[in-house]
Amino acid sequence: TEVDENSIHPVLNRLRERDLVRHREPYWAIGDLDVVRDAYVFASTASFLNDELGAESREEWVSSDDG
């Protein structure tokens, strides 16, 4: 994968905090299925919208601020 070997544990911990995985030493497993499904739907929707409309740019949001 493209994930740095030294960042795997922190990534898994962040996923665990979101209930996407669970940990029973020394194993990791998929977390709450509803939470995982919702995360997948969100990611696939965001990907579809990026493909259709283009990715959002933070710089464009900041520069369009009227305040």
N, C-alpha and C positions, 0 to 999 in steps of 0.2 A: 504494500500500500504506500501511499504518499505521506502517511503519518510518521513523524519522527518517533523513533523507538522510545526516546526519553519523555515524550508527551503522552504516551498511551495511558498511563495511570491517571494523570490529571484529567484527561478527556473522559475516561470511564467514571471518575468521581463526579464530574459535572453531569454526565448522563444519569448517574445514580441519584443525584440531587433532584433531577427532574422526573424520577420514577421510570426512566426509559430502560434501565438495566438494574439488576440486583446482584449482590455479591455475597457469596458463601465461600470463604477461603478454601481452596485457592481458585474457585470457579466464578465466572461471570455468566449471567443468563439474562434473557430478555425480561424486561420489567412488566408493569401493568399494561395489559394488551389494549385497553381503551386509550391510555395515554400515548402508547406507541402509535396506535392507529391515528390519533389526532395529530401527532407530530408529523407523520407521513403525509396526511392530507394537507397540512399546512405547507410542508416543503414542496410537495408536488404542485400545489396551487401557485405558490410563489414562483416556482420554476416556469410554469406555464405562462404566468403573467409577464415574467421577464422575457420569455421568448416572443410573446405577442406584442408587448409594449416597450420592451427595452428595460434594462436594469435602472433602478433609481440612482441618482447621484446626490450625495450629501451636499456637495458644493452648489448644485442647482437649488436645493431646498434653502440653504443658507442665503444665497444671493437673491432669492425671491422674497425674502422676509421684508415686509413693509414697515416693521417696527423699528 
